[in-house]
Amino acid sequence: GCCYGLPQIRYRPRYPRLPHDGKADVSKERTGSCQKYYDTYSQKRLTGGIMACWCTHSICYGFHCIPVGEGRNDVFSAIITRWPKAPARVVYDFACALGPYCWSREPEFFANTQFMVDGFHAPGHTKCSPAAFLKSYSAVNADLAHINSSAAECGNSGIARIRKSVSYMSQTRAILYCWAFISVWNRLQIRGLYKKAGQLL
């Protein structure tokens, strides 16, 4: 199941020379040197659900169903199949692992993309380079300090409200229910932005 506001403009390429391409991250070798990534997604063997893409205003671009715990391939596939041009910045809790994953597959497409770990999750990345942290970029570029790096966490916490209801539904109905919930969520977020903008005028 897949539901994005952006149309699919290309298929996800295959990379036969890259071992385990497109498969779930189930070992330390596949997840790189980030211990937090391995402990969260690989070792615990999380079950599936949905993966949603958010803008910095907590407005959802769309979502797709995932059979197992969210991995780098889910984010990569969403961007490469829907975005005409790679985003300038991707703020993700495991951007330290996502960046190399994307660059090794589509170096030209992601050539100008910055992959940054948000401030909330950065303390858990004890073995990762600070070069992957949003706060490191913000120290050089003050404009980045205004980015709402917790937008996705806020949105995901909203989706968590319907987790129990969705668990009792068939996949088709669950997707429709998620779509309806996210549509209402987006509308409320947009109305809130207009209201805030009106107060500033």
C-alpha positions, 0 to 999 in steps of 0.5 A: 500500500502506498499513498503519496501526494507526489506522483510516482515518476520513476521506479526504484533502480536495482543495484546488482553489484551492491550486496543485500541491496533492497533487503532489510537491515538485519546485521551490523555489516549492513547498517554500517558503524552506527550502533544506535541504528543496529540496536534499534532496527536490527537487533530488536527485529521490529515489525512493520507499519507505515513510513511517512515523509514529513516537511518541517511544518509537520505536514505529511507528503505521504506514506507507504506500508512496510512489512518489517521495521523501517530501514534505509531502503524505505526512505531512499525508495520514497525519495527516488521514486517521487521527488523530481529533484533530491531535497536539499536537506533530509533530517532523519533519526538515522541520517548517519546511515542513510547518507552513505546508503543514498550516495552509494546508489545515486551519487548524482541525484543526491550530490547536493543533499545534506543528511542530518540527524535531528537534535532529539536523536543525536545524543544516542549516536555516540559512535557517529561523527558530529558531521552527521548532526544538525547542530553541527551544521547550525553552528556554521549556518544560523538559518538551520537553527530555525529548522523544526527538526522534531516535525517528523516526531510530532507527526509520527506521534499523531499517527500513533493515536490510531495505531490500535484501531488500525491493528484490527483492520485489514490492510486495505481498510487500514490504508484508507483509514491512515489516508483519511487521518493524515488528510485531516491532520494536514488540513489542521496543520495548514489552517494553523499555519494560515492562522499564525501568519494572520496573527503576524500581519 
